[in-house]
Amino acid sequence: MNQSGETIAQLQGASKRYGDVLALDQVDLDVRRGEVQALLGPNGAGKTTAISLLLGLLRPDAGSAMLFGQSPGSLTARSRLGAMLQTSGVPDTLTVGELVTLFRSYYAQPRTVADCVALAGVGDLLRIRYGRLSGGQQRRVQFALAICGRPQILFLDEPTTGLDLDARETMWKTIRQLVAESCAVVLTTHYLEEAEALADHVSVLARGRIVAAGSVQQVRARVAQRRIRCVSRLSEEAIGTWPEVRSVVRDGERIEIVTDLAETVVRQLLFEDSELSELEVRRAGLAEAFVEITREAA
């Protein structure tokens, strides 16, 4: 019996080259049931190549890719997955309702049409031809098609690009529901707040290698940066001259400082401003950690 936490997709020492370009370089990756695995990295880091290997769209030049303990190209493995990639071959001439009906027919035990529509939030689009939809609307439909077969693993490559806030929240809610049902999710995204909100495990790629991996908290902890927020009469220009300060911005009365030496900066603030108030110090977020880690890798 499959259990939450079981590894159902895996790359081991996987490498892939396009001509002279080494897109993936000996990458190890485990995707577990009931977890969201976020792949982060700048453009060209190898995220889409990693997903293509796990989907069986590409074969590794070295190492291996496995899906449900089988070759990702096998029909039995593919019948248990769903995928929403950056490009799709969805017929433009069919209505959304026709597309959902068509894609459901590919699976032995699909979700009902009503479930697909509700989970993806496409109820207002059913009678519209796919080719007449906006880019954001097409992404919502692609998500509905990706989940209609009750996938045990779902691949989402930049899924919320072009979505408005309401549509993004709907997709996030559905992803969390699928994970609660023990579905595994592999997510690539440029929206780091999305990874921070959804991911159980984060792998940061740069130049085809994984340069950081772990929980969101573990990846954030690799960076020493802290954010200091306070109400101060000191000018941001004066604070910006302190050697420990990376950046400083003012928003009304409040000042936000980024530093690697929070204790030193806090002492200086208290020494120079006796009226300092509302002092808050917090660890750098995933966005700051991502920038710092990929900069070091470059």
N, C-alpha and C positions, 0 to 999 in steps of 0.2 A: 504493500500500500504506500502511495506517495505521501510524504509528510512535508510540512513546511520546513524550510531550511535545507532541503535536499538540493544538491547541485544538479541542474538539468541542462545547462549549456556551459561549454568550457572551451577556452583556447589554451593550448600548451605550447610554449615556445614558438608561437605562430609568427611567421614573417611573410611579407608580400611585397613584391617589387613591380613597379611599372617602368620598364626600360631602365634608365639610370637612377630612378627615384625609388628609395626604400621607404615604402608607405607604412609598413609595420615591421618592427625589429624585435623579434623574440618576445612577443607579448604573452603573458599569462593572465587569464581572466576566468573567474568563476561566477556564474549567475545562479542564484538559489531561488527555489520556490518560495513565494510569499514575500519577496523583497524587490525593491526598486534599485537597480544598478545604473547609476548615472555615469556616462562617459563624457568628460569635459576636455576641452582643448581648443586651441586656435584653429582657424581654417587650415586644412592640410595636415592636421596632427595625426590623422589615421582613424578617426572615429567611424566614419562611414565604411571604410574598408573593414574594420573589425566586425561591424554588423553584417556586412556582405559575406564574410567568411562564416559567421554563425548561421546565416540564412541559406548557405549553400550556393549563393550567387557567384562566389569566387572560391577558388581552392588555394590554400596556403602553399607557398613555394617551399617552406620548411615548417616543421612543427605540425600541429594537428588542430582541427576544429571538430567538436562533438556536440550533438543535440539529442537529448534523451538517450545518451549512450550509443548513438548511431551516427552515421554520416549525415550532415545537415541536408544533403541532397536527397535523402530517402523519402519516399512518399509518406511513410508512416510518421516520420518526424515532422514533415511539413504540415501534415493534417492537424497537428496539435499546436500550431503557432498562428499568430496574427501579426501583420506588419503594416506600418504606416510610414512610408519612405518619403524622401523629398520629391521624387517624381513618381507618377502613377500612370498606368495605361487604362484608366477608367474611360469607357465609351462616353463621348460628349452628347450623343443623341438620346440616351436613355434618361428618364426622369429619376429622381432620387429614390422614389418608391420602387421603381423597376430594378434599380441597382441593388437595393437591399434584398429584394426578393431573389434576384439572380445570385448574389454572393452567398445567401443562406443556403441555396440549393447545392453548393459545393461541399457541405458538411453533413455528417450523419445526424448530429444532435445540435442544431443551431439554436441560438436565442430566438425568441419570437420577434416578429417585426416591431411590436409595441415596445419590447425591451430595448432593442437596438435604437429605436427612435428616441426613447426617453433618456437612455444613458449617454447618447451623443448630442442630444438637444437639437435634433433636425426635424422636429415635427412641422415646422413652418415651411419646409423645403420639399416635401414629398412629391408635389406635382410639378416641380420645376425641372427642366432639363439640366443635366450636369454642366453642359457647356455654357449655360447662361448664368452660372453662379459666380460670385466674386471669389477671389483667392481664399479669403477666410472661410467662406461658406463651403468651398470645396474641401478644405482641411477638415471641417466638421464632418462632412460626408465620408471622407476617407477614414476617419476614426470610427464611424459607425460600421463601415465595411470591415475594418480590422478586427473588431470585437464580436462580429455576428456569429462566428463559429465557436464561441466559448473557448478561446485559446488558453492553453496552460502557460504559454510564454508569449509576451507581446513586445514587439520591437517598435519603438517610436523614435523616428529620426527627425528632430526639430519639429515636434508636433504642434506647438502653439504659435508658430510663425504666422503672422497675419491675423490672429484672432483678437477680438476685442476682450475686455476684461471679463464680461459675463460669460462668454464662450470659454475662456481659459479656466475660469472657476468651475464651470460645468465639467470640463475635461479632467481637472485635478480631482474633483470629487469622485468621478467615475474611476480614475486610476486607483485612488485609495480603496474604493469598493472592490475592485478586481483583486488588488493585493490582499485584502482581507479574506477573499475567497481562495487564497493560495496561488493566484496567478503570479508568475515572475514578469518583471518589466525591465527591459533594457531601454534606457532613455538617453538620447543625446540632445543637448540644448545649449544655446548661447545665453539663455536667461538664467543667471546663476541663482537668482532668488527662487527659480523653479526647482532647481536641484536641491537647494537648501530646504525647500518646503516638502519635497517628495522623497528624496533619496534615502535609502538605508545604507548604501555603500557608494562611494565615489571613487572613480579612477580618472586621474588627470593624465592626458596624453600630450606629448610634445615631441615632434620630429619622429613619430612612429614608435616611441617608447612610453611605457607608463612610468611617470616620474613621481607620482604620489598616489597612494591608495589607502582607503580606510573609511570609517564613518565620517560624516560631515564634521563632527567635533574633532576627530583625529586629524583630518586634513587642515582644519582651521588652526589647530594647536601647533602645526609645523611652522607657523609664522609668528614672529614675536610682536608684531604690530598690535597696538592698542589704540582705541579711540577715546579721547577725553572730551567730555561735553561739560560746559559750565556757563554761568553768567558772570561776566567779568568786565571791569572798566578798562582793562588793558586792550590796546589796539592789536589787531591781527598782524599788522606790519612789525610791531615790536616782538611779538611772540614768534613770528616767522624767522627772526634772526637767531633764535636759540639753536645751538648745534644739534640738539637731540630731536628737533621737530622736523618731520617730513613734509607736512602740509598743515595749513590752518585756514579756516573759512569762518565768516561770521554770518549768522542768520538772525537779524534783529539784535536782541540783547545777548543771545547765546552764541558761544564760540565752540567750534569742533576742531580738535587737534588730533593728528595722526602721528604716532611716535613709536619707536622701538624701546624707549626707556621711560615708561609711564611714571614710575616712582620719582625719577629726577625732575620731570616736567611738573608733576603735581606739587613737589616741594617748592619749585621756583614760582609757580602760580600763587601758592599760599604766602610766600615771602614777599612778592611784589604787589599783591592785591589783598589787603586786609578785609575787603568787602566781598570776596569771592563767595559764590553761593551755587546751589544746585549742581554740585560736582558729581560727575558720573564717569566711571571708567569701565570699558568693556573690551573684550577680545575682538580682533579683526574678524569680519564676516568672511563667508566663503568667497565672495568676490575679491576681496583684498588678498586672501590666501592664493587664489587662482592666479592673480596677476603676478604675485611675488614668485610663486613656484615656477610658472612658465618663463618668467624673466630669467630666473636662475638656470633653467634648462637650456635656454637659448644662448 
